[in-house]
Each structure stands twice: as C-alpha cells, then as structure tokens.
Amino acid sequence: MLKDKTIVIGVTGGIAAYKSLEVVSRLKKLGANVHVIMTEAATKFVQPLTFRSLSHNPVIVDMFAEPQSWDVEHISLAEKADIFLVAPATANLIGKVANGIADDMLSTTVMATKAKVVFSPAMNVNMYQNSIVQKNIIKLKEEGYRFIEPDKGYLACGTEGKGRLPEPEEVVASTVSYLLSPCDLIGKKVLITAGGTQEDLDPVRYLGNRSSGKMGYELARIAKARGANVTLISAPTHLNKPSGVKIIKVRTAEEMYQQVFRYQAEQDIIIMAAAVADYTPQSIAENKIKKSNGLTLELERTTDILEKLGNEKGEQLLVGFAAESNNLIENAQQKLKKKKIDFIVANDISARDTGFASDFNKVVIISTDDQIEVAKATKLEVADRIFSEIAKTLV
Ligand SMILES: Cc1cc2nc3c(=O)[nH]c(=O)nc-3n(C[C@H](O)[C@H](O)[C@H](O)COP(=O)(O)O)c2cc1C
C-alpha cells in the first residue's frame, strides 16, 4: 500500500517512545521506506539500534556526526519525505517548532521539510493542558501542521487523563490518512454511521449482523484527515476510536435513528455506512428465554433512516451503502432513486476477500449521472476515493 513512499519518523524523549517501535514496524510492513530521527532525550528511552533494525535504515541523532553520505542529511531527509511523523511529540519539541527553534537534527529537519508534518503529542495531562502547550498546538495547526489527538486514559506518570499516545495501529492509520488525503473538507461537518446494530430478544440475546464497522471507521479517519469536523455514530465494534473524531456509541436501530436525527440538521455530509437492522423483535422478553418453551419471533420494521434522511434533506450531501449479494448495480440504482440519495456505494458482499470484516473492499460509486468502479483496495484507500468523489461535487 505504501510502496514508493518515504516516511520520516521523529522520535522524542517521552515514555511512549517504545510505542514508536511498533509504528515503524507497521509502516515497514505496509511497504514504506522508513527513516528515523531521534532526539538525544529519546535515546535515553529506546536504543537507536532497535529503530535501525526495524526500519532497515541508519538512525540519525547527532546533527554534527560524520554523515553517512555526501548529502546534507537534514536537507536530504526533509526533501525525501512524503510525510513526516513525530511520535511521540514532547511538549518541548512542539514548543521548539512553534517558535522556530531548530537546535538539533529533528527540529532542524522538521523546519526544512515541505512535506506534511504530523505531530502525535504524548505527555502528562497537566503538561498537555498547559496553556502554553495548547497555544503552541493552535499556532502549529494554523500553520498547517497536523495533529493526532492523544487518547484519554492511564498515563505512565500514574495519573489519568488526556495525554496517552494512541495505540500504534491508530497512529499508523491516521498517518496514512493524512498521507493519502488533501485537506479539502476544512469547515465541513460530516456525520458517519458505522457497525452493525443489535436488536435485543431477551437480557442476553440479540439479533445482529456481520458488519465489522471497518468501512465507516476508515471513512471517519479520512474525513478527519481532510480537515472535517467528524461525528461518528457507531454500533458495537472491536475497533480503535479514530483519533480526533467525536464518537457516539449506540446499540440498536432505534438508538441509531435517535442519534442520527439529533445531529442531522447541522451536517454538510452524511454517510450511512452502518448495517442497521431492518427488523426488530416486537417485544423484548424480560427474562432469558428458556429453550423448553420453544421460540417464535414476532418482528416489526425499524425506521428506514436513510429514506427519512433523503426525504428531509436540504442542501446536505447524502451517501448510502448498498451491500448486495446479487444484481449489485441494478439494486443500488433503485435505492439511489427511491431514497433520494446523492451517492450509493455498492459492494458485493458475496465476494470472499472483500466486504464484511475484511480489510479490503471493492465498490462501485454510483450517482445519478456516473458510475465509478473502485478496484480492490484497503478500506482506507476506498474511503479516500469516496471522499474524492464527494469533494468534486462540493466545489
Ligand atoms: C521518565 C521521563 C518521562 C518523560 N516523559 C515525557 C512525555 O511523555 N512527554 C513529554 O513531553 N516529556 C516527557 N519527559 C520530559 C522530556 O524528556 C524533556 O522535556 C526533554 O527535554 C525532551 O527532549 P526532546 O523534546 O528533545 O526529546 C519525560 C522525562 C522523563 C525523565
């Protein structure tokens, strides 16, 4: 996926430096050429040797050390980079870049690059909330630097709060989203639904479906990377929360309906990628249903959220998904007309290596006057293609 891409990773002196080892390893597995620059402080936490072994490239720490080649190294890496990730990014490094200080190899190379720069801050919650750190972050965002928001949770210093480096998988997904996507949705509000709803039968059982939620989560990542203000309404999944996205967790089709219409009016773009149950039990048994009693299920229709959105939408752009196992295009086109949707993303769920639970998808993006086939690609790449089509209609 990242063949021919060069990613430079800056590692600074935070306790989360060990997580960057996994970030480097994952980016290598995706095919990227990875170079690591460490600060002196970072080398107190993790050995350059470990990064060298994982990246298969020399690690640079000392700006004045004998160079590995005739290139001026900070300039050569600054030019080579398709994207520059600093993870973890200390308060110190953020402060230096925000104020134009270039006094070591990492801060100098960050300053010299024209590539997109992404900071993944990680620090103690009080440090993160310090108004000087926050002002530096705002200043850098205004200058076009991108950020992966830290997670809330248990911090190595023994406190709880916002400041944790997200899991390496999430740092990689956000970095790749920033790499793939232009920043063309700034100021737009995007609502995305994801996952499969669960309709309760009794206190322990439910009717569900096999949607993993991956497609919706990748759409949320790409929308965020393109600069949108993203709300993700998610039915249960096992996925990491996309960084910087507002997430609302629901279980049932009714809860999904209530939350979508709570946020619907203020959105510029709504994408219904969730697999919402069409039917729900007429009543939920108070106690666990005993097998000796036999079981007949009486079901009733849930609200068709997509159709209702189509009927009530104004200028808003509405995107639906059609998971079909036969007559893919025909069924999707019918859905497009019936529900007054701007785009239908049709995917063939009968294919074994794409669709539900897979990391890959193969779709056709259908609008009233066009039909674009997207060849098999990762769900993140497919999400990016979907937003490229959407973005064309916004200009
Ligand atoms: C054990 C330990 C853990 C630290 N963790 C962090 C951290 O998570 N985030 C941070 O901003 N600074 C942290 N620091 C402070 C930085 O190491 C210090 O500010 C240093 O000057 C950063 O240098 P650098 O930005 O050049 O890497 C920690 C220091 C120690 C001793």
The ligand as an SDF file (V2000), in Angstrom:
LIG
                    3D

 31 33  0  0  0  0  0  0  0  0999 V2000
   10.9160    9.3800   32.6520 C   0  0  0  0  0  0  0  0  0  0  0  0
   10.5860   10.5950   31.8420 C   0  0  0  0  0  0  0  0  0  0  0  0
    9.4630   10.5820   31.0520 C   0  0  0  0  0  0  0  0  0  0  0  0
    9.1240   11.7020   30.2700 C   0  0  0  0  0  0  0  0  0  0  0  0
    8.0100   11.6560   29.5120 N   0  0  0  0  0  0  0  0  0  0  0  0
    7.6690   12.7340   28.7730 C   0  0  0  0  0  0  0  0  0  0  0  0
    6.4970   12.7110   27.9810 C   0  0  0  0  0  0  0  0  0  0  0  0
    5.7770   11.6940   27.9100 O   0  0  0  0  0  0  0  0  0  0  0  0
    6.1840   13.8150   27.2670 N   0  0  0  0  0  0  0  0  0  0  0  0
    6.9510   14.9480   27.3080 C   0  0  0  0  0  0  0  0  0  0  0  0
    6.5850   15.9320   26.6470 O   0  0  0  0  0  0  0  0  0  0  0  0
    8.0740   14.9930   28.0520 N   0  0  0  0  0  0  0  0  0  0  0  0
    8.4470   13.9280   28.7820 C   0  0  0  0  0  0  0  0  0  0  0  0
    9.5980   13.9670   29.5370 N   0  0  0  0  0  0  0  0  0  0  0  0
   10.4190   15.1880   29.5340 C   0  0  0  0  0  0  0  0  0  0  0  0
   11.2990   15.2440   28.2890 C   0  0  0  0  0  0  0  0  0  0  0  0
   12.1320   14.1090   28.2360 O   0  0  0  0  0  0  0  0  0  0  0  0
   12.1220   16.5290   28.3080 C   0  0  0  0  0  0  0  0  0  0  0  0
   11.2660   17.6440   28.1740 O   0  0  0  0  0  0  0  0  0  0  0  0
   13.1740   16.5460   27.2080 C   0  0  0  0  0  0  0  0  0  0  0  0
   13.8570   17.7650   27.2570 O   0  0  0  0  0  0  0  0  0  0  0  0
   12.5450   16.3560   25.8310 C   0  0  0  0  0  0  0  0  0  0  0  0
   13.5350   16.4570   24.8510 O   0  0  0  0  0  0  0  0  0  0  0  0
   13.2080   16.2740   23.3000 P   0  0  0  0  0  0  0  0  0  0  0  0
   11.9670   17.0560   23.0120 O   0  0  0  0  0  0  0  0  0  0  0  0
   14.4010   16.8610   22.6130 O   0  0  0  0  0  0  0  0  0  0  0  0
   13.0950   14.8290   23.0420 O   0  0  0  0  0  0  0  0  0  0  0  0
    9.9630   12.8550   30.3130 C   0  0  0  0  0  0  0  0  0  0  0  0
   11.1100   12.8390   31.0910 C   0  0  0  0  0  0  0  0  0  0  0  0
   11.4180   11.7270   31.8590 C   0  0  0  0  0  0  0  0  0  0  0  0
   12.6800   11.7460   32.6770 C   0  0  0  0  0  0  0  0  0  0  0  0
  1  2  1  0
  2  3  1  0
  2 30  2  0
  3  4  2  0
  4  5  1  0
  4 28  1  0
  5  6  2  0
  6  7  1  0
  6 13  1  0
  7  8  2  0
  7  9  1  0
  9 10  1  0
 10 11  2  0
 10 12  1  0
 12 13  2  0
 13 14  1  0
 14 15  1  0
 14 28  1  0
 15 16  1  0
 16 17  1  0
 16 18  1  0
 18 19  1  0
 18 20  1  0
 20 21  1  0
 20 22  1  0
 22 23  1  0
 23 24  1  0
 24 25  2  0
 24 26  1  0
 24 27  1  0
 28 29  2  0
 29 30  1  0
 30 31  1  0
M  END
$$$$
